[in-house]
Amino acid sequence: MSEWVKSERQVKREQVRRSYARRSASIATASTIVFIVLLVWLVSRSPGWPRVRATFFDGGQFAEALPDVLEGFLLNIKIFLIAEPLILIVGLLVALARGVRTPAFFPIRALATLYTDVFRGVPTILVIYLIGFGLPALRLQGIPTDLATLGIIALTLSYGGYVAEVFRSGIESVHPSQVAAARSLGLSHVKTMRFVVLPQATRRVVPPLLNDFVSLQKDTALVATIGPLEALRQAQIHASSTFNYTPYLVAALLFILLTIPMARFTDHLAARTRRRRGA
């Protein structure tokens, strides 16, 4: 059996493509370097730069604040890792509830719609205030008093509304013929959703879900408003005692180090989805 060999035209075409890719990468790299150098030169030449450098870029303050801010950032990660699966569960349940068309379940559908409208309309920081200060004030047995736990509850309720709409859009994007084919094979509504609709919908909504979770990771800093010693709160403590804002830069860099890989992974998944669809 003869081995497949590329034609001369195919080889030349690939060489041209590689040459074009190298040239594009070189131009992009050179333009980026020029832009960064120009930006640094403009900022360093500004009249207020010495004061900004002393206030936001103090190396001593950076080293002093880093251990405490890093310890607080571990709490941010903990809040994120606990809230993320809870948000997925709440969002999926609400999306499924909004898709129920049986008249007997109208109250459940109406309640799911109300939940989505309310928690998408109220700013997340207000939800954190209401949950963080309102639930303990009820003094009911079983109500958690741990501030981080209350923050997780608030973030779950707030982001659950957004994720529910993402799931609902994914479910509605599945062509009705898929449901009709499953029902014609004798599958019940529950099995149709479980084995036919949800697997397709979930694959389609992964990129927007990851975008929501990038935002969630940043919004864990809002929990600082009710008192937990997470990264932002630790930075505030250092800044208030030294009147230097470098600790805020420490917190910002930690968030960037976590969110940028997630954002690039989201872009990768979105690009792969476009390639699969032939876009």
Secondary structure, DSSP 8 states (H G I E B T S, - for coil): -------HHHHHHHHHHHHHHHHHHHHHHHHHHHHHHHHHHHHHHSTTHHHHHHHH--HHHHHHHHHHHHHHHHHHHHHHHHHHHHHHHHHHHHHHHHT---GGGHHHHHHHHHHHHHHHHS-HHHHHHHHHHHHHHH--TT----HHHHHHHHHHHHHHHHHHHHHHHHHHHS-HHHHHHHHHTT--HHHHIIIIIHHHHHHHHHHHHHHHHHHHHHHGGGGGGG----HHHHHHHHHHHHS--HHHHHHHHHHHHHHHHHHHHHHHHHHHHHHHTT-
